[in-house]
Amino acid sequence: MSDSEVASKEALAAAPKIWRHIVQANPAAAVAFVNRAPAQQAGEAVFSNRSDGKVDVYYFL
């Protein structure tokens, strides 16, 4: 995960919570993203595998 993705997620935590979307390179990167501070709680992240091997991540933040 890039430093800009980490900074972006931390900045979004201060805004009103809404569903957001990001594409990650693989399942491990997707899991690492939702577990970075602030970690998502139960029901706040949904994953969908893409045909190109990447993972769509929908997260509530």
N, C-alpha and C positions, 0 to 999 in steps of 0.2 A: 504494500500500500504506500502510496506517495505521501510526502509531508503535506501536500496541498489537500489531499483527501482527509487527512487527520484534522488539519486546521479547519477545513470546511465543516466537518461534522461537529466539532467543538463550537464553532460559531453558530451553527443552526440550533444548537441546544438552547440558546437564549431566546429564540423566536417561538411563537405559538406552535404547538404540535400539529403537524399535518403528515399525510403519507407522502414519502419521497421515493425516488428511484435512482439506482446507480447500477452500472454493469461492471462486474468483476471478472477477472481473467479465468478463474477456476473456483471450484467449491471451497478450497482451503482459504483463498483470498476473501471469499464472501463471508465465511464464518469469522475470519479475523476482523473484517470490517465491522460487523455488528457487535463484536465483543470489545471493540476499542471504546475508551471512555468518550461519552457516557454510554455504557453498554445498554443494549435493548433489553426490555423485560419480556416476559412470556406474552405471546400474541402480538408483539410489536415488529416482527420481521417475517417476511415471506420470501421464499427462494423459488426460482424457476429456471431449470436448465435450458439452454439454448442449443440449437442444432450445430452451432459453430464451436461448442465446448465452453463458452462463457456462461456466466450465471447472472440473471436479472435478480436484483435484490430490491425489494420494496420494504421500506422501514418507516416506522412511526416516530418522528422526532420533531 
